[in-house]
Amino acid sequence: MIDAPFRPFDTTLDRETTLNQLQNALAGADDGELFLERRRSEMLTFDDGRLKTANYDASEGFGLRAVRGEVAGYAHSTEISESSIARASETARLAVGDGGGTLADAPKGTNTSLYTDADPISGHSFPVKLETLREIDDFARGLDKRVVQVTASMGASLQEVAILRADGALVTDVRPMTRVNVSVIVEDNGRRESGTAGGGGRVTLDGLLDPVDWQAKAREALRIALVNLQAEPAPAGVMDIVLGPGWPGILLHEAVGHGLEGDFNRKGSSAFAGLMGQQVAAKGVTVLDDGTIPDRRGSITVDDEGTPSGKNVLIEDGVLVGFMQDRQNARLMGVEPTGNGRRESYAHIPMPRMTNTYMLGGDAAPDDIVADLKDGIWAVGFGGGQVDITNGKFVFSCTEAYRVKDGKVGAPVKGATLIGDGATALQQIRALGNDMALDPGMGNCGKAGQWVPVGVGQPTVMIGGLTVGGSA
């Protein structure tokens, strides 16, 4: 069944009544909005030759925010009704106090849409999805006799939002999301290793259900698993590192991206606070956060305050030139919002968040960069990592990496972790490849307990003097 479009002011709420409630809540405030949301999601997991989970979730609700200075009042509810909004407006208004603020102008809209508004859940029947997962399982097992376990998953969701501001401006957005993942476990002589591949974006399931797409994912997952079967214990010590293109940009996202979010810099807690206009990276390094790339996982037509997303340069030729801003931080820092005000759902307050964060490529051939590596690690794939934004210190684990000596790629290594700090790593970039690529569409970012989908990207990059944690 295809649900009717989410139009709360046509079905549940009287627009004039709701607008009056919002205006009363924001009288004397600096900013604020009513954020209404409906979300549906489906996740199917095929594991060990059978359908293991089939989850469907649906939710809706609203959040009302009133901002005064550095304080924000926020109230939310799963009940979208005028009485519930009236109660929320009284609660949120407590942050305004005696008022005295001047309400900010609403964002200027555009007619741009970066993705389809089609529902990816209802686009294909349950039997078709289940049969595709079964085919993925059969195909992956048939690729190599050493495959002993296959897990295939398929997810789809649709988020519909409506953002009402005190001047009556109403912004809506319909946000699809899909993803297919394949994981395999191989065994040889009693040793087991795994490999995973996947991705998607703000698209329907059509392309992801195409055998050409999922067969490529299955082959890639198997390739990684077989590489790890041959892996030797990683060395430990300080050495030069070459990072592959695409998904290894997650290191840039964590080690640098969070430190360039406006709230951390306004509060002085970021390692980059106070460095605007200064050289923070090697010459030639340019980093952007770009929410305007069509169909990408991290893209948003408008952010969760109604500001159109932007293509924002953060570091240009090594110089810090911008931060990512939501409306509140932008006003407090005396700059313009950048379209980075994001929230996990109606139950969460917006804050500055990344969209698609990437480093532009250079002019070096990737093979030449690896050939210039005298003694180090070539890291192609990454798993989990963590960072302390106050000093930029990070720790990342490699899922696919190789030992390189005198420019020759040797055996794969396992158990390698990269340790360093973002500011130093930026300064020690020695080469940028001409192969900039975005990740396949699988990133999620956590901040203050909120999770949002994001994208990352970079070219092949050589970084000097990172600490490698290993077991050899």
N, C-alpha and C positions, 0 to 999 in steps of 0.2 A: 504494500500500500504506500502511495506517495502522499506525504503530508502536505497540507496547504502551506504556502509561504508564511513565515513568522511576521505578522503585522499586528502587533498588540493594540495599536491605536485604531484599527479597523474592527477589532473583535472584542477586546477586553476593557480597554481604557478610553475614557473621553479625553481627547487631546487637550482641550482648553482647561479642564479641571486639573489634569496632571501638570500642565505647564504652570498654572497658578500655584500648585503645591511646591513645585521646584523653585519658582521665583521667591516664594516665601522663605524657603530653606536657604537660598543664596543671597537674601537681602543683606548688604553690607559685607559680603564675601569677596574674595579676589577671583575665585574660579570655582568650577564645579560642574557636575553633569548628572543626568540619570542614564545609567547603562543597563539596557535590557538584553537578555540573551536566551536563546534556545539552542541546546546542543544534543546531538544524537551521535552515537558511536557504536561500531561493531568490530569485534576481534575474533578471528577464528585461528586456532592452532592445531595443526596436524602433527602428531608426534608418535613415534614408535609404531607407524603403520595404521594409526587410527585417529579419528577426531578426538582430541583431548579436551579442548575447551571451545565453547561458542558463546560469547558474551555480547549482549546488547544493552546499551544504557541510554537513557533519555533524561534530560533535566532542563529546567528553565528557572529563571529568577531575575532579580534586578539588584543593582547596587546604586546608592545615591551618595554623592560626595559633595562636601562643602569645604573649600580651602580658604584659609586666612593666614597669610604669612607662611611660616614653616609648619603650621598645624593643619591637619586635615581630619574632618569628621566623616565617618563612613558607616553606613548602615545597609544591610542587604537582607533579602528574603527570597524564599522559593515561591512565595505567593505573589503573583502579579495582579494587584488590585489597587483601587484608589485608596481604600482604607489602610492597606499595608504601606503604600507609598507615603501617606499622611503621617503615619507613625515614624517611618524612616526619616522623613524631613525634619521632624522635631528632634530626633537623635543627632543627625548629622549637623544640625544648626548649632549645637552646643559648642562646636569648634569655632564658630564665627564670633561668639561673645557679643560685645557691644557693637560689632560691625566696624565701619569706618573704611572698609576696603572699596576699591573700584573694580567692578567686574570686568574681567578681561574679555576682549572681543573673541567671538567664535572663530575656529579655524576656517580658512578659505578653502572651499571644496574644489574638487576637479571632477570631470566626467570619466576619468580613467578607471578601468577595471583590469586587474592584473591576472585574473583567473576566472574559470567558469563558475557559474552558480548552480550547476547541475548537482543533484544529490548522488554521491558516489555509492551510497548504501543500497538504494533502490534501483540503481542502474543495471544490476545483474542479480539473478535469482540465487537463493541459497544453494540449490543443487549445483549450479554452475561453479560457484566459488569452491564448494566442497570437492567437486571433481577435479578442479584445477590443482588444489592442494594435494590430492591423491596422485595426480600425474607428476607433480614436482617430486613427491616422495619416490615414486617408481623410477623416474628419470635419474635422480641423484644416486639411488642405490645401484642403478645399472651402469653408472660411469666407471666404477672401479670396485673390484671385489673386496677391497679393504674397507669400504664404507660399511660401518656397523650400526650407525644411527643417523636418522635424518629428522630435522624439525623444520616445518614450513609454517609460516604465519602470514595472515592477511588482515590488514586493518583498514577501516574507512570511517570517516567522521564528517559531520557537517555542523558548523557553528554559524548561527545567524544572530547578528547583533543590531540593535537600534540605539542610537545615542542622541538624547534630547538635551539641548542647552537652554539656558534661561531666556535667550532672545527668540526662542521658538525654532531655531535651526534643528533639523533632524537629519542625522547621517545614518545610513544603513550599510551593512556589508554581509555578504554570504561567503563563507570560507570553507571550501572542501579540503580534505586531506586524505591521502591514501599511502599505503606502504605495503611492500611484500618483502619478507626476509626468509633466507634459507640458511640453515646451519647443518653441518655434517660433522660426524666423528668418525675417524678412521683408526684402524688398529693394524699393527704389523709387529710380529714377534713380541707380543705382549705389551707393546707401547701404544698408548692412545693419545691422539691430538685432535684438535677441533679447528674448524674454520667457519666463518660467517660472512655472508654478503647480503645486501639488500638496499632498499631505497624506495623513493616515491616522491610525492610533492603535492601541490594543490591542483590535482588533476583527478579525473575519474579513473576507475579501475580498468578501462578499456586497454590501454597500453600495457599495464602490468599483468593482465591476463593473457597477453600474447605469448605463445611459447618462445618466441625469439628472445623476449625479455627475461622470463624466469629461467630459461635454460642457461642463459649467460650468468645469472646469479648463482645457479647451482654449480656451474663449472668453476666460478671464481671461489666459492666456498670450499670446493674440493681442492683447488690449487693451493689455497692458504693452508688447509689441513695437511696436505702432503709435504709442503715446505716445512711445516713445523715438525713433521715426523723425522726430518733430517737435521733438525736444529741442535746446536751444541750450546752448552752453558755460556751465557754472555760474559764478556770480560768486565772488569770494574776499573774505574779510574777516570781521569779528566782527558777528554779527547774531542776531536772535531766530529761533527755530526752532519750528515746530509739527510734532510727530510724530503720525502716524496711529495708529489702534487696532490691537491684535492683534500681528502679527509684529514691528513696530518695538520691541516689548518686549525684543527681543534686545539692544538697547542697555542696558536696565536689567539684564538677565542678566549681561552682560559687565562693564559699568562699575561695578555695585553688588553684584550677586549673589555673585560670587567673593570679594569683600572681606568678605562676611558668613558665609563658611564657617569653622567652628570652628578648624581647624588653623592657618590663617593668623593668626587672632587670638590663639590660645594662644602662638604663636611671636613675636608682635609685628610680623609682616611686613605686615599689612593696614593700609590707610589708615584703617580704622575701629577699630583696636586701642585699647583704653583709653577708648572713647567711650560705653560702655554707659550708658543713662539720659540721654544728652545729646541735644540737638536737632541732628540731622544732615541734616534735610531741611526743606523748607518746610512750614508748617502745612497740614494736610489730606492730606498724603502718607502713605499706608499701603501697605506692601509685605509680601506673604506668600510663603512657599514651601509649596505644598500638593500632597502626593503622593496625596491621597485622592479626586481627581476621577475618577469612573468613566470607563473606556475611553480616557483621555487618554494620549498618547505618553509623557509624563514620569511617569505615575502608577505606583506600586508597592504591592501589597497589603502586603507586608513588604519591608524593605530587605535588603541582602545579609549582615546579621548576625542577621536574624530579628526585628528590631524592627518592629512595625506602623508604616506610614507615618503622617505627621501633617499637620495644617493649622497651620503655624507662622507666627505674626506676627513679622516681623523689625523693621519700622519702623512705629510707630503714631502717627498724627497728627504725623509729623516726628521722633519720638523713637525712638532705637535701643533696642529692647527684647529682642532675641534674636538668636542665631546658629544656624546649622545644625550639628548635631552627629552624629558617630558615637559609638560606645560609649567608645572610648579617649579621645577629646578631651573628651567630656562628663565622664568621671571625673576627668581631670586638671584640668578647669576647675570642678569642683564643681557641675555641673548635670546635668539629666536628658538622656538621648539623645532625639533628635527624629525618628528614623526616616530619617536621611539618610546612613547608612553604605552606600555603593554601590561596586561594582567592575565592571570591564568583563567579566570572566570568572573562571573558577576559577583562572586563572594570575596573577591580580592581587589585591593586598591591598586591603581596603576603606578608604575615606577619606570625609570629609564632602563630599557632592555635592548639587547642586540637583536638584529634581524638576520641578514646574511653578511658576515664579517669576513673580509678576505684581503690578501696582499696581492698587489699587481705584480705581473711578471717582469723579468728583465730581458736581456738579449743573449744569455749564455745557453749553450746546448746542454740538456740534462746529462748526457753521457760524459761531456767534458767536465762537468762539476764533480761527478762521481770519480772520474779519472784523476782529478786533482786532489782527492782525499788520500793522504799518505798513510794515516793510521787512525781508523775510527769506525763508526757505525753508519750504515745506510738504513734509515728507518722509514718503512713504506706504510705500515699500518699501526694504528693506535687503539688502545682500549681505554680504560678509565684513567682519570687524572684529577688532581685537586690543586687549588692555588689559594694563597693568602694575599688578598688584594692590597693589604696595607704595605707589603714589601715586594709583591709580585713573585714570591717564591713558589715554584711549581714542582710537582712530581707526576710523571706520566709513564704508563707501562706500554711497551711496544707489543703488538700482536704479530707483526712481521718485520724482521730486521736482519741485516746481513753484516758480517765482518768484512771490512775493506782494508787492505794493506797495499801500499804503493800503487793505488789506483785500480787494483784488481779485486773484484767482488768474490769473496770466499764463501764459507759455509753460513747458512742461516743460524741465528742465535735466538735463544729463548731466555726469558727471565730478565730482559733488559729494561731498566727504568731510566728515564732522562730526568735529571735534577738540575735546577738552575733558578734564575729569576728573570722575569720578562724584560725589565729595563736593560739588564746586561746582555741578554740574548739578542735584543734588537740592535744593540751597538756592535755586536760581534758577527753580524751577518756579512759573509764574505762573497757570496755569489747568489744571483737570482736567475732561475731558468726561464726559458721562453715558453713554458708549458703550463701557465696558470690554469687551474681547473677548480671547479666547485665540487663539493662532495655529492654523493649520489642521492642525498635526501633522507638522512636518518638522525639528525641531531636534535637533542632536547637540552635545554639549559635551565638550571636551577638557581634561584636567587631568593633569599628571604622566605623560603618555603614555597615559592611559586615556580611552576614549570611552564615553559613556553617552547614551541618548536623554533628551531634556528637552522641556519646554514653556515658553512665555513668554506674557505678555499684559499689556495696559495699555489705558487709554482714550486718546482724543486728548489730547495734553499740549503745553502751550506752555512752552518753556525759554528763558530770556533769556540773551543774550550768549555763544553758542557760536561757536567759530571754524569758518568754512566754508572748506575748501580747494577751489579751482576753477581754471579755466583762462581765465576772462574778466577 
